[in-house]
Amino acid sequence: MFTTASVVLSLTTGLVAVGLAPLPSAAVTATTTTDFTSEPAEIAVPPFGATAVQADGYGLLTGTNLDAVVPIASIAKVVTALVVLEARPILNGEAGDDITFDSQDVQWLNDSVANAESRADVIEGMTLSARDVISVMLVKSANNYSRTLARWAFGSEESFVQAANDWATRQGLSETVIADSSGLSPATQSSLSDLLRIGELALDNPVTAQAVASATISVNPIGDLENSNDLLGTLGVNGIKTGTTDEAGACLLYSANLPVGDGSVRIIGVTLGAPDHDSLDAAVTQLLSSIQLGFHVVTPVRAGEALAIAETMWNTTSSLSSTETLSRVVWSSTPVIVSLPSSIGGVGETESPAGSFRVQFGDESVAVEMVRMSDMTDPGLPWRVAHLSEIF
């Protein structure tokens, strides 16, 4: 038999349970765009020869037939420098050992003149540091200096060739074959993929990186020498090596710290088989410009700015804001998507945590906390009693 007291107690207990029961979640609706994906980049690939370009952190941007093996002309001198530096290292800031030029070096100069090869002056008996000889070879693209380096480091051109091919094998450059130190031989060949790696190695070595970035050098007693790479300084270009032979055409292995937003993106590229260097330089400039336009600084969310609204069944609403500003440099049509939760807790004060959302930048996914921008209050006991089915 129920007494009045027991009934009151039961009702009180029930009301307490209703008053303490969890409320339904608030539905979340985006109030700004959630898809920040850009249109695909339109890359101005040169209409001749073969081209490949990669960007640090973004991989290959453009390139076909990456493994086709072709003559590489004087780009081979980059390999010569790296192989010599492995055998005769030069510490950062030092000049390296001295190299004295003799009658054989003079003969190589005379041969280069007779054959209309790229070259730099030699005086019998002059002494240059190994760093200077490497710099002259790379900046002036001097065939005679490549032969001098090969003989100095390995005793002969033949011994150099063996060492260079051993080096290429150890570096994983399976499509690179070195037949001479200068690249004049059409049998000195490589692929686009290997050349991109060779470019990385050149930039990683302080001696070669400094040389290929130098627009001019001054070497006593032969004077001032201008770099054969006319693109230096254009769109952040800081290397690497030109090349020209009848078999290879006009060639360029290039690098650039391409300005993007407030920073830069390191680019390494190679273009082979151009009809001449004027056409090559113009095409690579257009290519780099189009790549620059293909990078975007995307800021999908900013701290304190509303990105969604939460609404409860009892008609309480609050805008939701991100606690962080997220910004990334993205390439081309890399997906940039904001994914919001479908609901959050229905009660909370201004600036209280309101769950999290995710931002996708390609393969990267970042979780970001949200906060309420206004109070979301409890609807009170009368509403709860009237909506028992939504609570329990």
C-alpha positions as CSV (number, residue, x, y, z in Angstrom):
1,M,0.0,0.0,0.0
2,F,1.4,3.4,-1.1
3,T,1.5,6.1,1.5
4,T,1.5,9.8,0.7
5,A,5.1,10.0,1.8
6,S,6.2,7.2,-0.5
7,V,4.4,8.7,-3.4
8,V,6.1,12.1,-2.8
9,L,9.4,10.4,-2.4
10,S,8.9,8.5,-5.6
11,L,7.9,11.6,-7.5
12,T,10.8,13.5,-6.0
13,T,13.2,10.8,-7.0
14,G,11.8,10.7,-10.5
15,L,12.1,14.5,-10.9
16,V,15.7,14.4,-9.7
17,A,16.5,11.7,-12.2
18,V,14.8,13.8,-15.0
19,G,16.7,16.9,-13.9
20,L,20.1,15.1,-13.8
21,A,19.6,13.1,-17.0
22,P,22.0,13.8,-19.9
23,L,20.4,16.1,-22.5
24,P,20.3,15.4,-26.2
25,S,23.3,16.6,-28.2
26,A,23.2,19.8,-30.2
27,A,23.3,19.5,-33.9
28,V,26.3,21.1,-35.7
29,T,25.9,22.8,-39.0
30,A,28.8,24.4,-41.0
31,T,28.5,28.2,-41.5
32,T,31.5,28.5,-43.8
33,T,32.9,26.5,-46.7
34,T,34.4,23.2,-45.8
35,D,36.2,22.4,-49.1
36,F,39.2,24.6,-49.8
37,T,40.6,22.4,-52.6
38,S,42.0,24.4,-55.5
39,E,41.8,23.7,-59.2
40,P,44.5,21.5,-60.8
41,A,47.7,23.3,-61.7
42,E,48.4,23.9,-65.4
43,I,52.0,23.2,-65.8
44,A,53.8,24.7,-68.8
45,V,55.9,21.7,-69.7
46,P,58.5,22.6,-72.4
47,P,57.4,21.5,-75.8
48,F,60.7,19.9,-76.6
49,G,62.9,17.2,-75.2
50,A,62.2,15.7,-71.8
51,T,61.4,17.4,-68.5
52,A,61.0,16.3,-64.9
53,V,60.5,18.5,-61.8
54,Q,60.1,17.6,-58.1
55,A,59.5,19.7,-55.0
56,D,60.7,19.0,-51.5
57,G,57.8,17.6,-49.5
58,Y,55.5,17.3,-52.5
59,G,57.3,14.7,-54.7
60,L,57.2,14.6,-58.5
61,L,55.3,17.5,-60.0
62,T,55.7,16.6,-63.6
63,G,57.7,14.1,-65.7
64,T,57.3,11.2,-68.1
65,N,59.7,8.5,-69.3
66,L,61.7,9.1,-66.2
67,D,63.9,6.0,-66.7
68,A,64.8,6.6,-70.3
69,V,68.6,6.8,-70.6
70,V,70.0,9.6,-72.7
71,P,73.2,11.7,-73.1
72,I,73.5,14.4,-70.5
73,A,76.4,16.6,-71.8
74,S,78.1,18.8,-69.2
75,I,75.6,17.9,-66.5
76,A,78.1,15.1,-66.0
77,K,80.5,17.6,-64.5
78,V,78.3,17.6,-61.4
79,V,79.0,13.9,-61.0
80,T,82.7,14.6,-61.6
81,A,82.7,17.1,-58.8
82,L,80.9,14.8,-56.4
83,V,83.1,11.8,-57.2
84,V,86.3,13.9,-56.7
85,L,85.0,15.4,-53.5
86,E,84.3,11.9,-52.1
87,A,87.9,10.9,-52.9
88,R,89.4,14.3,-51.8
89,P,87.0,15.9,-49.3
90,I,87.1,19.6,-48.7
91,L,85.9,20.7,-45.3
92,N,83.4,23.5,-45.1
93,G,85.1,26.9,-45.4
94,E,88.4,25.4,-46.5
95,A,90.0,25.6,-49.9
96,G,91.3,22.0,-50.1
97,D,94.6,20.8,-51.5
98,D,96.5,22.7,-54.1
99,I,96.5,21.6,-57.7
100,T,99.5,22.6,-59.9
101,F,98.9,22.8,-63.7
102,D,101.5,21.3,-66.0
103,S,102.1,20.8,-69.7
104,Q,99.4,18.2,-69.9
105,D,96.8,20.7,-68.6
106,V,98.0,23.2,-71.2
107,Q,97.6,20.6,-73.9
108,W,94.1,19.9,-72.8
109,L,93.4,23.6,-73.0
110,N,94.8,23.7,-76.6
111,D,92.7,20.6,-77.5
112,S,89.6,22.3,-76.1
113,V,90.3,25.4,-78.2
114,A,90.9,23.3,-81.4
115,N,87.6,21.4,-80.8
116,A,85.6,24.5,-79.8
117,E,84.8,23.0,-76.4
118,S,83.8,25.0,-73.3
119,R,87.0,25.8,-71.5
120,A,88.8,28.0,-69.1
121,D,92.4,29.4,-69.3
122,V,95.4,27.6,-68.0
123,I,98.9,28.9,-67.3
124,E,101.6,26.3,-66.9
125,G,102.9,26.2,-63.4
126,M,99.9,28.0,-61.8
127,T,98.5,26.6,-58.6
128,L,94.8,26.7,-57.7
129,S,93.0,25.2,-54.7
130,A,90.9,22.1,-55.4
131,R,87.8,24.2,-54.5
132,D,88.7,26.8,-57.1
133,V,89.3,24.1,-59.8
134,I,85.9,22.5,-59.0
135,S,84.2,25.9,-59.1
136,V,85.8,26.8,-62.5
137,M,84.7,23.5,-63.9
138,L,81.1,24.0,-62.7
139,V,80.7,27.7,-63.3
140,K,82.5,27.9,-66.7
141,S,81.6,24.4,-67.7
142,A,85.3,23.9,-68.5
143,N,86.0,20.6,-70.1
144,N,89.8,21.0,-69.6
145,Y,89.3,21.5,-65.9
146,S,87.2,18.3,-65.6
147,R,90.1,16.4,-67.1
148,T,92.6,18.1,-64.7
149,L,90.4,17.1,-61.7
150,A,90.1,13.5,-62.9
151,R,93.8,13.1,-63.3
152,W,94.6,14.9,-60.0
153,A,92.2,12.8,-57.9
154,F,92.5,9.4,-59.7
155,G,95.6,9.4,-61.8
156,S,93.9,9.2,-65.1
157,E,90.7,9.7,-67.0
158,E,90.2,5.9,-67.2
159,S,90.6,5.5,-63.4
160,F,88.2,8.3,-62.8
161,V,85.6,6.7,-65.1
162,Q,85.8,3.4,-63.1
163,A,85.5,5.3,-59.8
164,A,82.6,7.4,-61.1
165,N,80.6,4.3,-62.2
166,D,81.3,2.7,-58.8
167,W,80.1,5.8,-57.1
168,A,76.9,5.9,-59.2
169,T,76.2,2.3,-58.3
170,R,76.6,3.0,-54.6
171,Q,74.3,6.0,-54.9
172,G,71.6,3.8,-56.4
173,L,71.9,5.7,-59.8
174,S,71.1,2.5,-61.8
175,E,70.5,4.4,-65.1
176,T,73.7,6.5,-65.0
177,V,76.7,5.6,-67.0
178,I,79.9,7.8,-67.0
179,A,82.2,7.5,-69.9
180,D,84.2,10.7,-69.4
181,S,84.7,13.5,-66.9
182,S,83.3,16.3,-69.1
183,G,80.1,14.8,-70.6
184,L,81.3,15.5,-74.1
185,S,81.0,11.7,-74.8
186,P,77.5,10.7,-75.9
187,A,78.2,7.5,-74.0
188,T,77.9,9.5,-70.7
189,Q,74.3,9.1,-70.0
190,S,71.6,9.2,-67.3
191,S,67.8,9.3,-66.8
192,L,65.5,12.0,-65.6
193,S,65.0,10.2,-62.3
194,D,68.7,9.8,-61.7
195,L,69.4,13.4,-62.6
196,L,66.9,14.6,-60.0
197,R,68.8,12.6,-57.4
198,I,72.1,14.0,-58.7
199,G,70.7,17.4,-58.2
200,E,69.8,16.6,-54.6
201,L,73.4,15.4,-54.0
202,A,74.9,18.5,-55.5
203,L,72.8,20.8,-53.3
204,D,73.6,18.7,-50.2
205,N,77.3,19.2,-50.7
206,P,78.4,22.7,-49.5
207,V,81.2,22.9,-52.1
208,T,79.1,22.1,-55.1
209,A,76.1,24.0,-53.8
210,Q,78.1,27.2,-53.4
211,A,79.7,26.9,-56.8
212,V,76.6,26.3,-58.8
213,A,74.8,29.2,-57.1
214,S,77.6,31.7,-58.0
215,A,76.7,34.0,-60.9
216,T,80.4,35.0,-61.2
217,I,83.6,33.9,-59.5
218,S,87.1,35.5,-59.5
219,V,90.0,33.2,-59.6
220,N,93.6,34.5,-59.6
221,P,95.4,34.4,-62.1
222,I,92.7,33.6,-64.7
223,G,90.3,36.4,-63.7
224,D,86.5,36.7,-63.5
225,L,84.3,34.0,-64.8
226,E,80.5,34.2,-65.5
227,N,78.3,31.2,-64.8
228,S,77.0,29.5,-67.9
229,N,73.6,29.2,-66.2
230,D,71.8,32.5,-67.2
231,L,68.7,31.7,-65.1
232,L,70.5,32.2,-61.8
233,G,68.4,34.6,-59.7
234,T,65.3,34.2,-61.8
235,L,62.4,32.9,-59.6
236,G,64.8,31.8,-56.9
237,V,67.0,29.7,-59.3
238,N,70.2,28.8,-57.5
239,G,71.8,26.2,-59.7
240,I,72.7,23.7,-61.0
241,K,74.4,22.9,-64.4
242,T,74.1,23.6,-68.1
243,G,75.1,21.2,-70.8
244,T,75.2,21.2,-74.6
245,T,76.3,18.6,-77.2
246,D,74.9,17.6,-80.6
247,E,73.6,14.4,-79.2
248,A,72.1,15.8,-75.9
249,G,70.9,19.2,-77.2
250,A,70.7,22.1,-74.8
251,C,70.3,20.8,-71.2
252,L,69.8,22.2,-67.8
253,L,69.7,20.6,-64.4
254,Y,68.2,23.3,-62.2
255,S,67.2,24.1,-58.7
256,A,65.2,27.0,-57.2
257,N,63.9,28.2,-53.9
258,L,60.6,29.2,-55.5
259,P,58.9,32.0,-53.6
260,V,55.5,30.9,-52.3
261,G,53.6,33.0,-49.8
262,D,56.0,34.2,-47.1
263,G,58.4,31.4,-47.7
264,S,59.7,29.2,-50.5
265,V,59.6,25.7,-51.9
266,R,62.8,24.0,-53.1
267,I,62.4,22.8,-56.6
268,I,64.8,20.5,-58.5
269,G,64.2,20.0,-62.2
270,V,65.9,18.9,-65.4
271,T,65.1,19.6,-69.0
272,L,67.0,17.9,-71.8
273,G,67.0,18.1,-75.6
274,A,66.2,21.7,-76.1
275,P,67.1,23.2,-79.5
276,D,69.3,26.0,-77.9
277,H,69.8,27.7,-74.6
278,D,67.7,30.7,-75.3
279,S,64.7,28.5,-76.0
280,L,65.6,26.4,-73.0
281,D,65.8,29.3,-70.6
282,A,62.6,30.8,-71.8
283,A,60.8,27.5,-71.4
284,V,62.1,26.7,-68.0
285,T,61.2,30.3,-66.8
286,Q,57.6,29.6,-68.0
287,L,57.6,26.2,-66.4
288,L,58.8,27.6,-63.0
289,S,56.2,30.4,-63.2
290,S,53.4,27.9,-63.8
291,I,54.6,25.8,-60.9
292,Q,54.7,28.8,-58.7
293,L,51.1,29.5,-59.5
294,G,50.3,25.9,-58.7
295,F,51.2,26.3,-55.1
296,H,48.7,27.8,-52.8
297,V,48.8,29.1,-49.2
298,V,45.6,27.8,-47.7
299,T,44.2,28.9,-44.4
300,P,40.9,26.9,-43.9
301,V,40.4,28.0,-40.2
302,R,41.4,30.9,-38.1
303,A,41.4,31.1,-34.3
304,G,38.4,32.9,-33.0
305,E,36.4,32.9,-36.2
306,A,33.1,31.1,-36.4
307,L,33.0,28.0,-38.6
308,A,29.8,26.3,-37.4
309,I,26.6,26.7,-35.4
310,A,25.3,24.3,-32.7
311,E,21.5,24.2,-32.1
312,T,19.7,22.3,-29.5
313,M,16.2,20.8,-29.5
314,W,15.2,23.5,-27.0
315,N,16.3,26.2,-29.5
316,T,19.5,27.3,-27.8
317,T,22.3,28.1,-30.3
318,S,25.9,29.0,-30.2
319,S,28.5,29.6,-32.9
320,L,31.6,27.4,-32.7
321,S,35.1,28.7,-33.4
322,S,38.5,27.1,-33.9
323,T,41.1,27.4,-31.1
324,E,43.9,27.5,-33.7
325,T,44.8,29.1,-37.0
326,L,45.9,26.4,-39.5
327,S,47.8,27.3,-42.7
328,R,49.6,25.2,-45.2
329,V,51.3,25.5,-48.6
330,V,49.6,23.0,-50.8
331,W,50.2,21.9,-54.4
332,S,47.7,22.0,-57.2
333,S,44.4,20.2,-56.4
334,T,45.6,18.6,-53.1
335,P,42.4,18.1,-51.1
336,V,41.9,20.6,-48.3
337,I,38.7,19.5,-46.4
338,V,37.3,20.6,-43.0
339,S,35.3,17.8,-41.4
340,L,33.0,18.9,-38.5
341,P,31.3,16.6,-36.0
342,S,27.6,16.0,-36.4
343,S,26.9,17.1,-32.8
344,I,28.3,18.3,-29.6
345,G,27.1,18.5,-26.0
346,G,24.1,20.7,-25.7
347,V,25.1,22.7,-22.6
348,G,28.2,24.8,-22.0
349,E,29.4,28.3,-21.1
350,T,31.1,30.7,-23.5
351,E,34.6,29.6,-24.4
352,S,34.0,26.2,-23.0
353,P,35.4,23.2,-25.0
354,A,33.0,22.0,-27.7
355,G,34.7,18.9,-29.1
356,S,37.0,18.9,-32.1
357,F,37.0,18.9,-35.9
358,R,39.6,17.7,-38.4
359,V,41.3,19.4,-41.3
360,Q,42.7,17.3,-44.1
361,F,45.6,18.6,-46.1
362,G,46.2,15.8,-48.6
363,D,47.5,12.9,-46.6
364,E,47.9,15.0,-43.5
365,S,45.0,15.1,-41.0
366,V,45.0,17.6,-38.1
367,A,42.6,17.6,-35.1
368,V,41.6,21.0,-33.8
369,E,39.6,21.9,-30.7
370,M,36.5,24.0,-30.9
371,V,34.9,26.3,-28.3
372,R,31.4,27.8,-27.9
373,M,31.1,31.5,-28.6
374,S,28.1,32.0,-26.4
375,D,26.4,30.2,-23.5
376,M,24.3,27.1,-24.2
377,T,22.0,26.7,-21.1
378,D,20.1,23.9,-19.7
379,P,16.4,24.1,-20.8
380,G,15.2,23.5,-17.2
381,L,13.0,20.9,-15.6
382,P,9.7,21.8,-17.4
383,W,11.2,21.2,-20.8
384,R,12.8,18.0,-19.6
385,V,9.5,16.7,-18.2
386,A,7.7,17.5,-21.4
387,H,10.4,15.7,-23.5
388,L,11.0,12.5,-21.5
389,S,11.2,10.5,-24.7
390,E,14.1,12.6,-26.0
391,I,16.0,12.3,-22.7
392,F,15.5,8.6,-21.8
